Amino acid sequence: MSHVLIVDDEESICWALRRLLTEAGHSVAVASSAEDAFEHVARQAPALVLLDVRLPGMDGLEALARLRGLLPATPVVIMTAYGSLSTAVAALSRGAFEYLIKPFDLDAAAAVVARALERPAELASSGAGAETPPAGEELLGTSAPMQEVFKRIALVAPTEASVLVTGESGTGKELVARAIHRHSLRAEAPLVPVNLAALSPTLVESELFGHARGAFTGAATARQGLLELADGGTVFFDEAGDIPASVQVKLLRVLEQHEVTPVGDTRPRTSAFRVIAATNRDLRSEVGRGAFREDLYFRLAVFEIALPSLRERPDDIPLLANCFLVRARGPGSHARFTRAAMDELCRRPWPGNVRELRNAVEHAVIVARGGPIGPEHLPAPTVVAGEQTDAGVIAGFVRRWAESQFRGDQETADLYERLLDLVEPPLLEVALRTHHGQRVSAARSLGLHRATLRKKLERMKESS
């Protein structure tokens, strides 16, 4: 049995956590402020602290720094419903064991508590002060999916691990790469972006590795490649799925040996850089069909960050839209969105994601000419033909399946349940994977109550 201290001023959170931890056999104390927590720690040292960020008086991040001095080997789990990239970086750089995003699933919280109590000694880290995010921070969002992204950025940034950022076009993959670099130990060195899709297929090797004088027609002088220019810094491979097959094996050698050999030269040159890659493709599938080298994939994807589409975080649309509005309107302009315009922005599916939303806001600012922005000032919604096609394919499948079930004298009393048995498991699986196993977020996206989702998952497990 361990003693756990919960520091939070939300009674419902404290009640739920106290019940969870008490049932697990732990003794639990609750403090509603950082000051109360310090008094409790002076009387009894806890084995674990669950600490909210927003507290009356001293906030959780300030309290974390002081707790690390008072309890250097005690794990502290940060809890927040208002996370941002800077909050995640601050929490983890100051020595937090984990970062829980409210509303969190109690099963997930129990797993974090178990891990923290098993490995408290690993937490004796010095908590350096958090970096202040630069002005103009563009990676924005208060939704649970984006807070998960911020947490993963904060976890991986101070390491040297290669990172693969995945997500649809327009979700902000380059912003993630820039944030990782900015919070890394290589922040003072260059970040070299390489858009592989934009490079000429005939010159891609020369662009990446450089070339010696006379290596090919037109090579009048020697030239350093992008990978050599990135020495000491970070290379960002945008559209990593477009790396030509002929280059993949050479790139793998560079990543493993930290040496670059220019085209037409035999002398390798040392270049130590970190790699961040991004793609909107499923590279695992590409590996499966032989279009991408498996060894290179595993070298690039040491740590993965999956960016959610805007459809998966609609709560962030007002924040993003207002941010783009402030940047787009001219000096002295007080243009604002009407309620109808904001409702329309939140209703649209945004297949082009954040990029499309930004373009729509800029278009509306121009058309509204400094006045209030209404729905009539927004560009027409984007219609994606593929969505209609996918819906038609699904409808056609259901129709054919139902017709086959009604043929002959087959029993059809439970037809609806049998259809649900077919379609529910993959739907729930994708929802959970998209929300990183967070049942609360997954249930919200499905339009289900958390308890309903839990029962469905239990029934699926029993029938498997």
ZIWOBEL-V76221 format. One record per backbone hydrogen bond with DSSP energy under -0.5 kcal/mol. CO is the residue of the C=O (numbers start at 1). NH is the residue of the N-H. E is the energy in kcal/mol with one decimal. If there is no record, write none. Layout:
co=[CO/CO]
nh=[NH/NH]
e=[E/E]
This chain:
co=[2/2/3/3/4/4/5/5/6/6/7/9/10/11/12/13/14/15/16/17/18/19/20/21/22/27/29/31/32/33/34/35/36/37/38/39/40/40/47/48/49/49/50/51/53/53/56/58/59/60/61/62/63/64/65/66/67/71/73/75/76/76/76/77/78/79/80/84/85/86/87/88/89/90/91/92/93/98/100/100/105/106/107/108/109/110/111/112/113/114/115/119/120/121/123/126/131/134/138/143/144/145/146/147/148/149/150/151/152/153/154/156/162/163/163/164/164/165/166/168/170/170/172/173/174/175/176/177/178/179/181/184/186/190/190/191/192/194/194/195/195/196/200/200/203/204/205/206/207/208/209/210/211/212/216/218/219/223/225/226/228/230/233/234/235/235/236/236/237/237/238/239/240/244/244/245/247/248/249/250/251/252/253/254/258/260/260/262/263/266/269/271/272/274/275/276/277/278/279/281/282/283/284/285/286/286/287/293/294/295/296/297/303/305/305/309/310/311/313/314/316/317/318/319/320/321/322/323/324/325/330/336/338/339/340/341/342/343/344/350/352/352/353/354/355/356/357/358/359/360/361/362/363/364/365/365/368/372/373/374/375/382/383/384/384/385/386/387/388/389/390/391/392/393/394/395/396/397/398/399/400/401/402/403/407/412/414/415/416/417/418/419/419/420/423/424/425/426/427/428/429/430/431/432/433/435/437/438/439/440/441/442/443/443/444/449/450/451/452/453/454/455/456/457/458/459/460]
nh=[4/27/47/48/6/29/7/50/8/31/52/11/14/15/16/17/18/19/20/21/22/23/24/26/25/4/6/8/56/37/38/39/40/41/42/43/43/44/75/5/51/77/7/79/55/60/34/34/63/64/65/66/67/68/69/70/71/74/75/49/78/97/98/51/100/53/102/88/89/90/91/92/93/94/96/95/128/78/80/102/109/110/111/112/113/114/115/116/117/118/119/122/123/124/125/128/133/137/140/147/148/149/150/151/152/153/154/155/156/157/158/159/303/165/277/166/305/279/307/171/354/355/176/177/178/179/180/181/182/183/184/187/189/192/234/193/236/196/238/198/199/199/203/204/207/208/209/210/226/227/225/263/223/215/219/220/214/211/229/230/231/233/274/192/237/276/194/238/240/278/196/242/243/247/248/249/251/252/253/254/255/256/257/258/271/262/269/265/212/268/260/273/232/235/163/237/165/240/167/283/286/287/288/289/291/292/290/297/298/299/300/301/164/166/307/312/313/314/316/317/320/321/322/323/324/325/326/327/328/329/333/373/342/343/344/345/346/347/348/353/355/356/357/358/359/360/361/362/363/364/365/366/367/368/369/370/371/374/338/377/378/384/385/387/388/389/390/391/392/393/394/395/396/397/398/399/400/401/402/403/404/405/406/407/410/415/418/419/420/421/422/422/423/424/427/428/429/430/431/432/433/434/435/437/436/438/439/442/443/444/445/446/447/448/447/453/454/455/456/457/458/459/460/461/462/463/464]
e=[-0.6/-2.0/-3.2/-1.1/-0.5/-2.4/-0.5/-2.9/-0.6/-3.1/-2.6/-0.7/-2.2/-2.7/-2.3/-2.6/-2.8/-2.3/-2.3/-2.9/-2.7/-2.3/-1.0/-2.4/-1.7/-2.8/-2.9/-1.9/-0.5/-1.8/-2.3/-1.7/-2.0/-2.7/-1.9/-1.0/-0.6/-3.1/-0.7/-2.7/-0.6/-3.1/-3.5/-2.9/-0.9/-3.6/-0.5/-0.5/-2.3/-2.3/-1.6/-1.6/-2.8/-2.3/-0.9/-2.0/-3.8/-1.6/-0.5/-2.1/-0.6/-3.0/-0.8/-3.0/-3.4/-1.9/-2.8/-2.4/-2.6/-2.5/-2.7/-2.4/-2.7/-1.5/-2.4/-1.1/-0.8/-2.4/-1.9/-0.6/-2.3/-2.5/-1.9/-2.1/-2.5/-2.4/-2.2/-2.6/-2.4/-1.3/-1.5/-1.0/-1.9/-1.2/-3.1/-1.2/-0.6/-0.8/-1.4/-2.2/-2.0/-1.5/-2.7/-2.2/-2.1/-2.4/-2.5/-2.1/-2.1/-2.5/-0.6/-1.7/-1.2/-0.6/-3.1/-0.6/-2.4/-2.0/-3.3/-1.4/-0.8/-1.3/-1.6/-2.0/-2.6/-2.2/-2.5/-2.3/-2.6/-1.7/-1.6/-1.2/-1.8/-0.6/-2.3/-0.7/-2.5/-1.1/-2.4/-1.1/-0.7/-0.7/-1.4/-1.0/-2.6/-2.2/-3.2/-1.7/-2.9/-2.3/-0.6/-2.8/-2.6/-1.9/-2.5/-1.9/-3.3/-2.0/-2.0/-1.1/-1.5/-3.0/-2.5/-3.1/-0.7/-2.7/-3.3/-1.0/-0.6/-2.6/-1.6/-2.4/-1.7/-1.2/-1.6/-0.9/-2.8/-2.2/-1.6/-1.9/-2.4/-1.9/-2.4/-2.2/-2.3/-0.6/-2.7/-2.0/-2.9/-0.7/-3.2/-0.7/-3.5/-3.3/-1.8/-2.5/-3.4/-3.2/-1.2/-1.1/-1.9/-2.6/-2.1/-1.8/-2.5/-1.0/-1.5/-2.1/-2.3/-1.4/-2.2/-2.6/-2.5/-2.4/-0.7/-1.0/-1.0/-0.5/-2.0/-1.6/-2.6/-3.1/-2.4/-1.8/-2.7/-2.2/-2.2/-1.6/-1.9/-2.4/-1.9/-3.4/-2.3/-2.4/-2.0/-2.4/-2.4/-1.2/-1.4/-1.9/-0.7/-1.0/-2.1/-2.6/-2.1/-2.2/-2.2/-2.3/-2.3/-2.3/-2.3/-1.6/-2.3/-2.7/-0.9/-0.8/-1.8/-0.6/-2.8/-1.8/-1.3/-0.6/-0.7/-1.1/-1.0/-2.1/-3.0/-2.3/-2.3/-2.4/-2.4/-2.6/-2.5/-2.3/-2.5/-2.4/-2.4/-2.6/-2.8/-2.4/-2.0/-1.7/-1.7/-0.6/-1.2/-1.4/-2.3/-2.2/-2.2/-2.2/-1.1/-0.6/-2.2/-2.9/-1.4/-3.0/-2.4/-2.3/-2.2/-2.4/-2.4/-2.8/-1.7/-3.4/-1.4/-2.2/-0.9/-2.3/-2.9/-2.0/-2.2/-1.6/-1.0/-2.8/-0.7/-2.3/-2.4/-2.2/-2.2/-2.4/-2.3/-2.4/-2.3/-2.3/-2.2/-1.9/-1.0]
